[in-house]
């Protein structure tokens, strides 16, 4: 079952293939300017909303029907090329995003020496407007 996508990268679960974020963390913030006032406390001025930042941890396992190294490389390429991609999760359009960073943690190596067997990724995304 397809549970979402990030551009051409499909997040899915079922039929022996599993590639989904384990959680989604959204970080929304606002930007303020502090103005100093003589003889009084500073005054805050709201400037605008910041861009939404997101964090998606993904665990890739060779025994779940994916090639961890190939899937990770697709995401690293999106990051290095600065490609804008549409993020869809659980049927919800999260808008256009860019991948700011991809952190890889190789947990287990494949017995045949062909790269990682178990690979944890953390994608840091930022809203693109």
Secondary structure, 3 states (H helix, E strand, C coil): CEEEEECCEEEEEECCEEECEEEEEEECCEEEEEEEECCEEEEEEEEEECCCEEEEEEEEEHHHCCCHHHHHHHHHHHHHCCCCEEEEECCEEEEEEEEEEEEEEEEEECCCCCCEEEEEEEEEEEECC
